[in-house]
C-alpha cells in the first residue's frame, strides 16, 4: 500500500523496438523528429503532488534495468511491446506500480493488463492526472479511458530542455490530433474512433515562439479542419519559420492550398502515397489517393519549393514482385526528395489484422517483428522472403549517392533540408533494416 506522506517517484519510459535499441547501443540512434510523448506526460503530473519525475526515451538512450521508482509509466507501440512487458515484469517484482499506454495498449488493453496494474486507453490529458490522484489515494483503477467529447484540446506547458538533441530537428509540436480517414492498416482510427482535435491557435503560436526556426508538426493529418489551419498559417507568416507536416494527397492536389502553405513557411510535407497500385489503395480504404495524379502533385509541390517525404508501402494484395523496380523508377523519375519504404503491417487491433487473422494469413504474433521491416503475414503475389528482400533492395537503390544527387539537385529544391534528410535516412535505415544481404531475387 502506498504511503501518502512520502514523495512520489515517477518514471516515464518511451519503449523502443529491438532494432532501434540495438542502433542506440551502437551509438547510431534513429535520428528523426523528436517525439514529445514523455515531456507531455511529465507536464501532466499535478504540481501539488510534489512528485519527482524522470523520463527515459529508449529511442535515443540505453535504459538500464537498474531503475527504481514508486510508479512507472510505459508508452509503447506494437514492435516495442515485448520490451515494455519485460520492463514491466522487472518493475512489478520490485513492487513498483506499472502503468501502460500508447497505441498498442490502447488497442489491446486486455493483453497489456497482464503486465500492468493499470492501462490508459487513448490520450492522457484527461486521464493521467486522475490516475495519479487515485494512486496516491490507494484507489487505482485497472483501466482509464479517454472519453472526451470536446474536439478542442489544450496542452500543458512543456519543458523542452528534456528533449534529446539526437533528434533532428528537436523543435516538434502537436497542433491537432486524430484523423477522420479510416485506412484499414492504420492504428490511429480505431484508437480515436475517428475523432479529430485541434489546439487553440494562440496557444500554438506562443509555443512556436519559444522554439527554433525549423518546426515539425507531429499531427497525423495536419489539414483536416480548414478554419483551423488557415488561421494558424496566417499567424505563422509573421514568424518566419520553416515548417514541416503530414497531410494527405487530397489536400496537396489543390494549387491554392500549396500557395498558402508555401507563403506561411512550409518547406516539406510527409505524404502517404502508399502504393502505385490503385487497386491496392482501394482495398485498404484509401480510394482518395489517385495514382494518376501523383506526378502532377509532386510537380506542383516542387514548383513552390516544397520538398516531399513519401511514405510507400510494399506487400498489398495487388503487389507482385515487379512493384519494387516500378516504384524505385517512379521515385527517381519524379525526383521525390526523401522516401520512407515500409512493409504492410497488420497491427493488432486494426481492421487489416482482423481480416488477415480470419483468413489465417498471419505468420507470427511476435510483436517485436511488427516494425514495418518484417513480413509478418502471407502476401498474395510473392513470398514473405521476396517481400523483405524487395524492401531492402528498394532502399539500397534509392539511397545510392547517384540517386540522392539526382533527386535533390533540381530546380526549386530545398537543398539543405533535402540533403540533411537523405543523409539521416541513409545512415539510419542502413543500420536498422534487418536483412543486410540485399540481392535481387525478383
DRENDO-1510 file (C-alpha; in Angstrom, 1 decimal, always signed):
<recs>
REC; n; res; u; v; w
REC; 1; UNK; +0.0; +0.0; +0.0 .
REC; 2; UNK; +1.3; +3.4; -1.0 .
REC; 3; UNK; +2.5; +5.7; +1.9 .
REC; 4; UNK; +0.6; +9.0; +1.3 .
REC; 5; UNK; +3.2; +11.0; +3.3 .
REC; 6; UNK; +6.2; +10.3; +1.1 .
REC; 7; UNK; +7.2; +12.0; -2.1 .
REC; 8; UNK; +6.1; +10.1; -5.2 .
REC; 9; UNK; +8.9; +9.0; -7.6 .
REC; 10; UNK; +7.6; +8.7; -11.1 .
REC; 11; UNK; +9.5; +7.2; -14.1 .
REC; 12; UNK; +8.1; +7.6; -17.6 .
REC; 13; UNK; +9.6; +5.4; -20.3 .
REC; 14; UNK; +9.1; +5.5; -24.1 .
REC; 15; UNK; +9.8; +1.9; -25.2 .
REC; 16; UNK; +11.6; +1.2; -28.5 .
REC; 17; UNK; +11.7; -1.8; -30.7 .
REC; 18; UNK; +14.6; -4.2; -30.8 .
REC; 19; UNK; +16.3; -2.8; -34.0 .
REC; 20; UNK; +16.1; +0.7; -32.7 .
REC; 21; UNK; +17.5; -0.2; -29.3 .
REC; 22; UNK; +20.4; -2.0; -31.0 .
REC; 23; UNK; +21.1; +1.1; -33.1 .
REC; 24; UNK; +21.3; +3.1; -29.9 .
REC; 25; UNK; +23.8; +0.6; -28.4 .
REC; 26; UNK; +26.0; +1.2; -31.5 .
REC; 27; UNK; +25.7; +4.9; -30.8 .
REC; 28; UNK; +23.8; +5.4; -34.1 .
REC; 29; UNK; +20.2; +6.1; -33.0 .
REC; 30; UNK; +17.2; +6.7; -35.2 .
REC; 31; UNK; +17.7; +10.4; -35.9 .
REC; 32; UNK; +14.4; +11.9; -36.9 .
REC; 33; UNK; +11.9; +14.4; -35.4 .
REC; 34; UNK; +11.6; +14.4; -31.7 .
REC; 35; UNK; +8.6; +12.8; -30.1 .
REC; 36; UNK; +7.0; +14.9; -27.3 .
REC; 37; UNK; +5.3; +12.0; -25.6 .
REC; 38; UNK; +7.5; +11.9; -22.5 .
REC; 39; UNK; +7.6; +15.7; -21.8 .
REC; 40; UNK; +3.8; +15.8; -22.3 .
REC; 41; UNK; +3.3; +13.0; -19.7 .
REC; 42; UNK; +5.7; +14.8; -17.3 .
REC; 43; UNK; +3.8; +18.0; -17.7 .
REC; 44; UNK; +0.5; +16.3; -16.8 .
REC; 45; UNK; +1.7; +15.4; -13.3 .
REC; 46; UNK; -0.3; +17.6; -10.9 .
REC; 47; UNK; +2.1; +20.1; -9.3 .
REC; 48; UNK; +0.6; +19.7; -5.8 .
REC; 49; UNK; +1.7; +16.0; -5.8 .
REC; 50; UNK; +5.2; +17.4; -5.5 .
REC; 51; UNK; +6.4; +14.3; -7.4 .
REC; 52; UNK; +10.0; +13.6; -8.6 .
REC; 53; UNK; +9.7; +12.8; -12.3 .
REC; 54; UNK; +12.3; +11.2; -14.6 .
REC; 55; UNK; +12.0; +10.3; -18.3 .
REC; 56; UNK; +13.8; +7.7; -20.4 .
REC; 57; UNK; +13.5; +7.5; -24.2 .
REC; 58; UNK; +14.8; +4.2; -25.5 .
REC; 59; UNK; +14.8; +5.6; -29.0 .
REC; 60; UNK; +17.9; +7.6; -28.1 .
REC; 61; UNK; +19.4; +6.3; -24.9 .
REC; 62; UNK; +20.2; +2.9; -23.3 .
REC; 63; UNK; +17.9; +2.1; -20.4 .
REC; 64; UNK; +19.5; +0.3; -17.5 .
REC; 65; UNK; +17.4; -2.4; -15.8 .
REC; 66; UNK; +18.8; -0.9; -12.5 .
REC; 67; UNK; +15.9; +1.5; -12.1 .
REC; 68; UNK; +13.8; +2.4; -9.2 .
REC; 69; UNK; +10.5; +4.4; -8.7 .
REC; 70; UNK; +7.2; +4.2; -7.0 .
REC; 71; UNK; +5.3; +4.2; -10.3 .
REC; 72; UNK; +6.5; +3.6; -13.8 .
REC; 73; UNK; +4.5; +4.7; -16.9 .
REC; 74; UNK; +5.5; +2.9; -20.1 .
REC; 75; UNK; +4.3; +4.1; -23.5 .
REC; 76; UNK; +4.6; +1.7; -26.3 .
REC; 77; UNK; +3.8; +0.9; -29.9 .
REC; 78; UNK; +3.4; -2.7; -31.1 .
REC; 79; UNK; +7.0; -3.5; -32.1 .
REC; 80; UNK; +8.2; -2.3; -28.7 .
REC; 81; UNK; +5.5; -4.1; -26.7 .
REC; 82; UNK; +7.7; -7.1; -25.8 .
REC; 83; UNK; +10.3; -4.7; -24.3 .
REC; 84; UNK; +7.6; -2.8; -22.5 .
REC; 85; UNK; +6.3; -6.0; -21.0 .
REC; 86; UNK; +9.9; -7.1; -20.0 .
REC; 87; UNK; +10.4; -3.8; -18.2 .
REC; 88; UNK; +7.0; -4.1; -16.5 .
REC; 89; UNK; +7.9; -7.6; -15.2 .
REC; 90; UNK; +11.1; -6.2; -13.6 .
REC; 91; UNK; +9.2; -3.3; -12.1 .
REC; 92; UNK; +6.5; -5.4; -10.5 .
REC; 93; UNK; +9.0; -7.8; -9.0 .
REC; 94; UNK; +10.4; -4.7; -7.2 .
REC; 95; UNK; +6.9; -3.6; -6.0 .
REC; 96; UNK; +6.7; -0.7; -8.5 .
REC; 97; UNK; +3.2; +0.1; -9.8 .
REC; 98; UNK; +3.1; -0.2; -13.6 .
REC; 99; UNK; +1.0; +2.0; -15.9 .
REC; 100; UNK; +0.9; +1.4; -19.6 .
REC; 101; UNK; -0.3; +3.5; -22.5 .
REC; 102; UNK; +0.3; +4.2; -26.2 .
REC; 103; UNK; -1.1; +2.7; -29.4 .
REC; 104; UNK; -0.5; -1.0; -28.5 .
REC; 105; UNK; -2.0; -1.0; -25.0 .
REC; 106; UNK; -4.9; +1.3; -26.2 .
REC; 107; UNK; -5.9; -1.2; -28.9 .
REC; 108; UNK; -5.0; -4.3; -26.8 .
REC; 109; UNK; -5.8; -3.4; -23.2 .
REC; 110; UNK; -6.6; -6.9; -22.1 .
REC; 111; UNK; -3.2; -8.1; -23.1 .
REC; 112; UNK; -1.4; -5.1; -21.5 .
REC; 113; UNK; -3.3; -5.6; -18.3 .
REC; 114; UNK; -1.5; -9.0; -17.9 .
REC; 115; UNK; +1.7; -7.0; -17.3 .
REC; 116; UNK; +0.4; -3.7; -15.9 .
REC; 117; UNK; -1.5; -2.6; -12.8 .
REC; 118; UNK; -3.4; +0.0; -14.9 .
REC; 119; UNK; -3.8; +0.8; -18.6 .
REC; 120; UNK; -4.6; +4.2; -20.1 .
REC; 121; UNK; -6.6; +3.9; -23.4 .
REC; 122; UNK; -6.2; +6.8; -25.7 .
REC; 123; UNK; -4.7; +10.2; -25.0 .
REC; 124; UNK; -3.7; +11.0; -21.4 .
REC; 125; UNK; -4.7; +14.7; -20.8 .
REC; 126; UNK; -8.0; +13.8; -19.2 .
REC; 127; UNK; -6.9; +10.5; -17.6 .
REC; 128; UNK; -3.3; +10.6; -16.2 .
REC; 129; UNK; -3.9; +13.4; -13.6 .
REC; 130; UNK; -6.9; +11.4; -12.2 .
REC; 131; UNK; -4.9; +8.2; -12.3 .
REC; 132; UNK; -2.1; +9.7; -10.3 .
REC; 133; UNK; -4.5; +11.1; -7.7 .
REC; 134; UNK; -6.3; +7.7; -7.5 .
REC; 135; UNK; -2.8; +6.1; -7.0 .
REC; 136; UNK; -2.0; +8.5; -4.2 .
REC; 137; UNK; -5.3; +7.7; -2.5 .
REC; 138; UNK; -4.9; +3.9; -3.0 .
REC; 139; UNK; -7.8; +3.8; -5.3 .
REC; 140; UNK; -6.1; +2.9; -8.6 .
REC; 141; UNK; -8.4; +1.5; -11.3 .
REC; 142; UNK; -7.4; -1.1; -13.8 .
REC; 143; UNK; -8.5; +0.9; -16.8 .
REC; 144; UNK; -8.6; +4.7; -17.6 .
REC; 145; UNK; -10.2; +5.5; -21.0 .
REC; 146; UNK; -10.3; +8.9; -22.8 .
REC; 147; UNK; -14.0; +9.6; -23.5 .
REC; 148; UNK; -13.7; +13.3; -24.0 .
REC; 149; UNK; -16.4; +14.7; -26.2 .
REC; 150; UNK; -14.9; +18.1; -26.9 .
REC; 151; UNK; -12.8; +18.5; -30.1 .
REC; 152; UNK; -10.7; +21.2; -28.5 .
REC; 153; UNK; -7.6; +20.1; -26.6 .
REC; 154; UNK; -5.3; +22.3; -24.5 .
REC; 155; UNK; -1.8; +21.2; -23.9 .
REC; 156; UNK; +0.2; +21.7; -20.7 .
REC; 157; UNK; +3.3; +23.8; -20.9 .
REC; 158; UNK; +6.2; +21.6; -22.0 .
REC; 159; UNK; +9.7; +21.7; -20.6 .
REC; 160; UNK; +11.6; +21.2; -23.9 .
REC; 161; UNK; +15.1; +21.1; -22.3 .
REC; 162; UNK; +14.5; +17.4; -21.7 .
REC; 163; UNK; +14.1; +16.6; -25.4 .
REC; 164; UNK; +17.1; +14.7; -26.7 .
REC; 165; UNK; +19.3; +16.6; -29.0 .
REC; 166; UNK; +20.0; +13.4; -31.0 .
REC; 167; UNK; +16.8; +14.0; -32.9 .
REC; 168; UNK; +16.7; +16.4; -35.9 .
REC; 169; UNK; +15.0; +18.7; -35.7 .
REC; 170; UNK; +14.2; +18.7; -32.0 .
REC; 171; UNK; +11.6; +21.5; -32.4 .
REC; 172; UNK; +8.4; +19.4; -32.7 .
REC; 173; UNK; +4.9; +20.3; -31.7 .
REC; 174; UNK; +1.3; +19.0; -31.9 .
REC; 175; UNK; -1.3; +21.3; -33.4 .
REC; 176; UNK; -4.0; +18.7; -34.0 .
REC; 177; UNK; -4.8; +15.1; -33.1 .
REC; 178; UNK; -6.6; +12.3; -34.8 .
REC; 179; UNK; -7.7; +11.6; -38.3 .
REC; 180; UNK; -11.2; +11.1; -39.8 .
REC; 181; UNK; -9.9; +8.8; -42.5 .
REC; 182; UNK; -10.3; +5.1; -41.9 .
REC; 183; UNK; -7.3; +3.4; -43.6 .
REC; 184; UNK; -7.5; -0.3; -42.7 .
REC; 185; UNK; -3.9; -0.7; -41.8 .
REC; 186; UNK; -3.6; +2.4; -39.5 .
REC; 187; UNK; -3.7; +2.1; -35.7 .
REC; 188; UNK; -5.0; +5.6; -35.2 .
REC; 189; UNK; -8.7; +5.4; -36.4 .
REC; 190; UNK; -9.6; +2.5; -34.0 .
REC; 191; UNK; -7.9; +4.2; -31.1 .
REC; 192; UNK; -9.5; +7.6; -31.5 .
REC; 193; UNK; -12.8; +6.4; -33.0 .
REC; 194; UNK; -12.3; +8.8; -36.0 .
REC; 195; UNK; -12.3; +11.9; -33.7 .
REC; 196; UNK; -10.2; +14.9; -34.5 .
REC; 197; UNK; -9.0; +17.5; -32.1 .
REC; 198; UNK; -7.5; +21.0; -32.6 .
REC; 199; UNK; -5.5; +23.2; -30.3 .
REC; 200; UNK; -6.2; +26.9; -29.8 .
REC; 201; UNK; -4.2; +28.8; -32.4 .
REC; 202; UNK; -2.9; +31.4; -30.0 .
REC; 203; UNK; -1.6; +28.6; -27.7 .
REC; 204; UNK; +0.3; +27.0; -30.7 .
REC; 205; UNK; +1.8; +30.3; -31.8 .
REC; 206; UNK; +3.0; +31.2; -28.3 .
REC; 207; UNK; +4.7; +27.8; -28.1 .
REC; 208; UNK; +6.3; +28.1; -31.5 .
REC; 209; UNK; +7.8; +31.4; -30.5 .
REC; 210; UNK; +9.8; +29.6; -27.8 .
REC; 211; UNK; +11.2; +27.1; -30.3 .
REC; 212; UNK; +13.7; +27.1; -33.1 .
REC; 213; UNK; +13.4; +28.1; -36.8 .
REC; 214; UNK; +12.7; +24.6; -38.1 .
REC; 215; UNK; +9.4; +23.3; -36.8 .
REC; 216; UNK; +7.9; +19.9; -37.3 .
REC; 217; UNK; +4.2; +19.4; -36.7 .
REC; 218; UNK; +3.6; +16.0; -35.2 .
REC; 219; UNK; +0.0; +15.8; -36.3 .
REC; 220; UNK; -1.1; +12.6; -38.0 .
REC; 221; UNK; -3.1; +14.7; -40.5 .
REC; 222; UNK; -2.5; +18.4; -40.2 .
REC; 223; UNK; -5.1; +19.6; -42.7 .
REC; 224; UNK; -8.5; +18.3; -41.7 .
REC; 225; UNK; -10.2; +21.4; -40.3 .
REC; 226; UNK; -9.9; +24.3; -42.8 .
REC; 227; UNK; -10.9; +27.0; -40.4 .
REC; 228; UNK; -8.1; +25.9; -38.0 .
REC; 229; UNK; -5.2; +25.6; -40.4 .
REC; 230; UNK; -6.0; +28.7; -42.3 .
REC; 231; UNK; -5.9; +30.8; -39.1 .
REC; 232; UNK; -2.7; +29.1; -38.0 .
REC; 233; UNK; -0.9; +29.6; -41.3 .
REC; 234; UNK; -1.9; +33.3; -41.4 .
REC; 235; UNK; -0.4; +33.8; -37.9 .
REC; 236; UNK; +2.7; +31.9; -38.9 .
REC; 237; UNK; +3.5; +34.2; -41.8 .
REC; 238; UNK; +5.0; +36.7; -39.4 .
REC; 239; UNK; +7.1; +34.1; -37.5 .
REC; 240; UNK; +9.4; +33.5; -40.5 .
REC; 241; UNK; +9.9; +29.8; -39.6 .
REC; 242; UNK; +10.4; +26.7; -41.8 .
REC; 243; UNK; +7.8; +24.1; -41.0 .
REC; 244; UNK; +7.0; +20.5; -42.0 .
REC; 245; UNK; +3.8; +18.5; -41.6 .
REC; 246; UNK; +2.0; +15.3; -42.6 .
REC; 247; UNK; -1.1; +15.7; -44.8 .
REC; 248; UNK; -3.0; +13.8; -47.5 .
REC; 249; UNK; -2.7; +13.8; -51.2 .
REC; 250; UNK; -6.2; +15.1; -51.3 .
REC; 251; UNK; -5.0; +18.4; -49.8 .
REC; 252; UNK; -1.8; +18.6; -51.8 .
REC; 253; UNK; -3.6; +18.2; -55.1 .
REC; 254; UNK; -5.1; +21.7; -54.8 .
REC; 255; UNK; -2.9; +24.5; -56.1 .
REC; 256; UNK; -4.4; +27.1; -53.8 .
REC; 257; UNK; -3.5; +25.1; -50.8 .
REC; 258; UNK; +0.1; +24.8; -52.0 .
REC; 259; UNK; +0.3; +28.5; -52.5 .
REC; 260; UNK; -0.9; +29.1; -48.9 .
REC; 261; UNK; +1.5; +26.7; -47.2 .
REC; 262; UNK; +4.4; +28.0; -49.2 .
REC; 263; UNK; +3.6; +31.6; -48.1 .
REC; 264; UNK; +3.4; +30.5; -44.4 .
REC; 265; UNK; +6.9; +28.9; -44.5 .
REC; 266; UNK; +6.2; +25.2; -45.4 .
REC; 267; UNK; +9.4; +23.5; -46.6 .
REC; 268; UNK; +8.2; +19.9; -46.7 .
REC; 269; UNK; +5.3; +17.6; -46.5 .
REC; 270; UNK; +5.1; +14.0; -45.4 .
REC; 271; UNK; +2.6; +12.3; -47.8 .
REC; 272; UNK; +1.2; +8.8; -47.7 .
REC; 273; UNK; +1.4; +7.8; -51.4 .
REC; 274; UNK; +1.3; +4.2; -50.0 .
REC; 275; UNK; +1.3; +2.4; -53.4 .
REC; 276; UNK; +1.5; +2.9; -57.2 .
REC; 277; UNK; -1.3; +0.3; -57.5 .
REC; 278; UNK; -4.8; +1.9; -57.4 .
REC; 279; UNK; -6.4; -1.5; -56.7 .
REC; 280; UNK; -4.2; -1.8; -53.6 .
REC; 281; UNK; -5.2; +1.6; -52.4 .
REC; 282; UNK; -8.9; +0.8; -52.9 .
REC; 283; UNK; -8.7; -2.4; -50.8 .
REC; 284; UNK; -7.4; -0.6; -47.7 .
REC; 285; UNK; -9.9; +2.2; -47.8 .
REC; 286; UNK; -7.6; +4.8; -49.4 .
REC; 287; UNK; -9.5; +5.5; -52.5 .
REC; 288; UNK; -9.0; +9.2; -52.1 .
REC; 289; UNK; -5.4; +8.6; -53.4 .
REC; 290; UNK; -5.5; +8.8; -57.1 .
REC; 291; UNK; -2.4; +7.3; -58.7 .
REC; 292; UNK; -2.9; +9.1; -62.0 .
REC; 293; UNK; -2.5; +12.4; -60.1 .
REC; 294; UNK; +0.8; +11.5; -58.3 .
REC; 295; UNK; +3.2; +13.1; -60.8 .
REC; 296; UNK; +1.2; +16.3; -61.1 .
REC; 297; UNK; +1.0; +16.7; -57.3 .
REC; 298; UNK; +4.7; +16.2; -57.0 .
REC; 299; UNK; +5.5; +18.8; -59.7 .
REC; 300; UNK; +3.2; +21.3; -58.1 .
REC; 301; UNK; +4.8; +21.0; -54.7 .
REC; 302; UNK; +8.3; +21.1; -56.2 .
REC; 303; UNK; +7.4; +24.2; -58.2 .
REC; 304; UNK; +6.7; +26.0; -54.9 .
REC; 305; UNK; +9.9; +24.9; -53.3 .
REC; 306; UNK; +8.2; +22.3; -51.1 .
REC; 307; UNK; +10.0; +19.0; -50.5 .
REC; 308; UNK; +8.3; +15.7; -50.1 .
REC; 309; UNK; +8.8; +12.8; -47.8 .
REC; 310; UNK; +6.9; +10.0; -49.5 .
REC; 311; UNK; +5.7; +7.0; -47.4 .
REC; 312; UNK; +5.4; +4.0; -49.7 .
REC; 313; UNK; +4.2; +0.5; -48.6 .
REC; 314; UNK; +5.0; -2.8; -50.2 .
REC; 315; UNK; +3.0; -6.0; -49.9 .
REC; 316; UNK; -0.5; -5.1; -50.7 .
REC; 317; UNK; -2.6; -7.9; -52.3 .
REC; 318; UNK; -2.2; -6.5; -55.8 .
REC; 319; UNK; +1.6; -6.1; -55.4 .
REC; 320; UNK; +3.7; -8.6; -57.4 .
REC; 321; UNK; +7.5; -8.6; -57.4 .
REC; 322; UNK; +7.5; -6.0; -60.2 .
REC; 323; UNK; +6.3; -3.4; -57.8 .
REC; 324; UNK; +9.8; -2.8; -56.4 .
REC; 325; UNK; +11.5; -1.7; -59.7 .
REC; 326; UNK; +8.4; +0.2; -60.7 .
REC; 327; UNK; +8.4; +2.2; -57.5 .
REC; 328; UNK; +12.2; +2.9; -57.5 .
REC; 329; UNK; +11.9; +4.1; -61.1 .
REC; 330; UNK; +9.0; +6.3; -60.2 .
REC; 331; UNK; +10.9; +7.8; -57.3 .
REC; 332; UNK; +13.9; +8.6; -59.5 .
REC; 333; UNK; +11.8; +10.0; -62.4 .
REC; 334; UNK; +9.8; +12.3; -60.2 .
REC; 335; UNK; +12.7; +13.3; -58.0 .
REC; 336; UNK; +10.9; +12.8; -54.7 .
REC; 337; UNK; +13.1; +14.3; -52.1 .
REC; 338; UNK; +13.0; +11.6; -49.3 .
REC; 339; UNK; +11.4; +8.2; -49.3 .
REC; 340; UNK; +10.4; +6.0; -46.4 .
REC; 341; UNK; +9.7; +2.5; -47.6 .
REC; 342; UNK; +7.8; +0.0; -45.4 .
REC; 343; UNK; +6.3; -3.4; -45.5 .
REC; 344; UNK; +2.5; -3.6; -45.0 .
REC; 345; UNK; +2.0; -4.4; -41.3 .
REC; 346; UNK; -1.3; -5.6; -39.8 .
REC; 347; UNK; -1.1; -4.1; -36.4 .
REC; 348; UNK; -3.2; -5.9; -33.8 .
REC; 349; UNK; -6.5; -4.0; -33.2 .
REC; 350; UNK; -6.8; -2.8; -36.8 .
REC; 351; UNK; -9.3; -4.0; -39.4 .
REC; 352; UNK; -6.4; -5.3; -41.5 .
REC; 353; UNK; -5.2; -7.5; -38.7 .
REC; 354; UNK; -8.7; -8.9; -38.0 .
REC; 355; UNK; -9.1; -9.6; -41.7 .
REC; 356; UNK; -5.7; -11.4; -42.1 .
REC; 357; UNK; -6.3; -13.3; -38.8 .
REC; 358; UNK; -9.7; -14.6; -40.0 .
REC; 359; UNK; -8.1; -15.8; -43.3 .
REC; 360; UNK; -5.1; -17.5; -41.5 .
REC; 361; UNK; -2.6; -15.2; -43.2 .
REC; 362; UNK; -0.8; -14.1; -40.0 .
REC; 363; UNK; +2.6; -15.8; -39.8 .
REC; 364; UNK; +3.6; -14.7; -36.3 .
REC; 365; UNK; +2.3; -12.7; -33.4 .
REC; 366; UNK; +5.8; -11.9; -32.1 .
REC; 367; UNK; +5.1; -8.2; -31.8 .
REC; 368; UNK; +8.8; -7.3; -32.0 .
REC; 369; UNK; +8.6; -8.1; -35.7 .
REC; 370; UNK; +5.8; -5.7; -36.3 .
REC; 371; UNK; +8.2; -2.9; -37.1 .
REC; 372; UNK; +7.2; -2.4; -40.8 .
REC; 373; UNK; +10.6; -4.0; -41.8 .
REC; 374; UNK; +9.5; -7.7; -41.5 .
REC; 375; UNK; +6.8; -9.7; -43.3 .
REC; 376; UNK; +4.5; -11.0; -40.6 .
REC; 377; UNK; +1.8; -12.3; -42.9 .
REC; 378; UNK; +1.5; -14.2; -46.1 .
REC; 379; UNK; +1.4; -11.9; -49.2 .
REC; 380; UNK; -0.7; -13.0; -52.1 .
REC; 381; UNK; +1.7; -12.5; -55.0 .
REC; 382; UNK; +5.1; -13.1; -53.5 .
REC; 383; UNK; +6.8; -14.9; -50.7 .
REC; 384; UNK; +7.5; -13.2; -47.3 .
REC; 385; UNK; +11.2; -13.5; -48.1 .
REC; 386; UNK; +10.8; -11.8; -51.5 .
REC; 387; UNK; +8.9; -9.0; -49.8 .
REC; 388; UNK; +11.7; -8.4; -47.3 .
REC; 389; UNK; +14.3; -8.6; -50.0 .
REC; 390; UNK; +12.3; -6.2; -52.1 .
REC; 391; UNK; +12.2; -3.7; -49.3 .
REC; 392; UNK; +16.0; -3.9; -48.8 .
REC; 393; UNK; +16.7; -3.7; -52.5 .
REC; 394; UNK; +14.4; -0.7; -53.0 .
REC; 395; UNK; +16.1; +1.1; -50.1 .
REC; 396; UNK; +19.6; +0.3; -51.3 .
REC; 397; UNK; +18.8; +1.5; -54.8 .
REC; 398; UNK; +17.0; +4.7; -53.7 .
REC; 399; UNK; +19.8; +5.8; -51.3 .
REC; 400; UNK; +22.7; +5.3; -53.6 .
REC; 401; UNK; +24.7; +8.5; -53.9 .
REC; 402; UNK; +23.8; +8.8; -57.6 .
REC; 403; UNK; +20.1; +8.5; -56.8 .
REC; 404; UNK; +20.2; +11.0; -54.0 .
REC; 405; UNK; +22.0; +13.6; -56.1 .
REC; 406; UNK; +19.6; +13.1; -59.0 .
REC; 407; UNK; +16.7; +13.8; -56.6 .
REC; 408; UNK; +17.9; +16.7; -54.6 .
REC; 409; UNK; +19.7; +18.7; -57.4 .
REC; 410; UNK; +16.6; +20.0; -59.1 .
REC; 411; UNK; +15.1; +23.4; -59.7 .
REC; 412; UNK; +13.4; +24.8; -56.6 .
REC; 413; UNK; +14.8; +22.1; -54.3 .
REC; 414; UNK; +15.0; +23.0; -50.5 .
REC; 415; UNK; +18.6; +21.7; -51.0 .
REC; 416; UNK; +19.9; +22.0; -47.4 .
REC; 417; UNK; +16.8; +20.3; -45.9 .
REC; 418; UNK; +16.7; +17.6; -48.6 .
REC; 419; UNK; +20.4; +16.8; -48.2 .
REC; 420; UNK; +20.2; +16.6; -44.4 .
REC; 421; UNK; +17.1; +14.4; -44.7 .
REC; 422; UNK; +18.7; +12.0; -47.2 .
REC; 423; UNK; +21.8; +11.7; -45.1 .
REC; 424; UNK; +19.8; +10.9; -42.0 .
REC; 425; UNK; +17.6; +8.4; -43.7 .
REC; 426; UNK; +20.5; +6.7; -45.4 .
REC; 427; UNK; +22.5; +6.5; -42.2 .
REC; 428; UNK; +19.5; +5.4; -40.0 .
REC; 429; UNK; +18.0; +2.8; -42.2 .
REC; 430; UNK; +21.2; +1.2; -43.2 .
REC; 431; UNK; +21.6; +0.4; -39.5 .
REC; 432; UNK; +18.1; -0.8; -38.7 .
REC; 433; UNK; +16.9; -2.7; -41.7 .
REC; 434; UNK; +17.3; -6.3; -40.6 .
REC; 435; UNK; +18.4; -8.1; -43.7 .
REC; 436; UNK; +21.9; -6.9; -44.7 .
REC; 437; UNK; +22.3; -9.3; -47.6 .
REC; 438; UNK; +20.4; -7.4; -50.2 .
REC; 439; UNK; +20.2; -9.2; -53.6 .
REC; 440; UNK; +17.7; -9.0; -56.4 .
REC; 441; UNK; +15.6; -12.2; -56.4 .
REC; 442; UNK; +12.5; -11.0; -58.2 .
</recs>
